[in-house]
Amino acid sequence: METPRLFGAKYSVYVRIAQLVLAEKKVGYELVPIDIFAEDGAPDWYATLHPFGKIPSFQHGALTLFETSAITRYVDEAFEGTPLQPDEPVARAVMNQIIGLLDAYAYPSLVWDVFVERCERSPSNEERIAAALPRARLVLGTLSRLKREGPWMLGNQLTLADLHAGPMLEYFKRAPEGAALLQEVPLLEKWWARLKHRESFRSLSS
Ligand SMILES: N[C@@H](CCC(=O)N[C@@H](CS)C(=O)NCC(=O)O)C(=O)O
């Protein structure tokens, strides 16, 4: 089978999630650069891979995929290596719930409303940031409540939930408001400190 290809840019939260999963599974892949925010946008041919024009998309043999959750689940299931999804149905359901809440509630508030607005825009829209903080606090509190005892979100097994949350928290923490909110949730702060030292994370940061 050919080497998988991941289309996207390293700055993207979602591309990083896919890269982390590929790294944890020790799957070699080619990163094909697609800069969605380039002045001219993505090249026209990219619409055949992602009808909604976002990154990442993924190709493996005859299979093409978009939507990060579909990509990460496929990589976990199609390749050998340590499984990143619990077998047990309740733990698996909680993992899927966490991934769903990250997409629906964490990405817009933590990444766009707080990180992008504080760190990438000048001047920042203070109202937008202030309005997002209660939602961000609710996201962190909910993650902390759902987290099971043990090093990772689901307990002793590192799962797709950890790897989905990591890049979002990484950006959020770069905003002073984000760092301060994370400090209010010690369980998550400790989890983050563990995650950022994993080889997969460090290999993407360098
Ligand atoms: N639901 C998509 C979201 C992907 C997404 O939002 N990617 C961002 C980069 S992190 C993007 O392509 N943004 C470009 C845009 O919104 O125009 C997934 O899970 O892959």
The ligand as an ORCA input file, in Angstrom:
! r2SCAN-3c Opt
* xyz 0 1
  N     -14.521     19.839     10.636
  C     -13.210     19.979     10.049
  C     -12.620     21.302     10.530
  C     -11.306     21.619      9.852
  C     -10.981     23.091      9.992
  O     -11.769     23.920     10.461
  N      -9.764     23.425      9.555
  C      -9.366     24.815      9.557
  C      -7.891     24.952      9.887
  S      -7.545     24.465     11.553
  C      -9.579     25.391      8.181
  O      -9.351     24.737      7.191
  N     -10.030     26.631      8.118
  C     -10.196     27.314      6.866
  C     -11.505     28.025      6.791
  O     -12.307     27.930      7.721
  O     -11.711     28.683      5.775
  C     -12.327     18.791     10.448
  O     -12.623     18.146     11.451
  O     -11.361     18.494      9.743
*
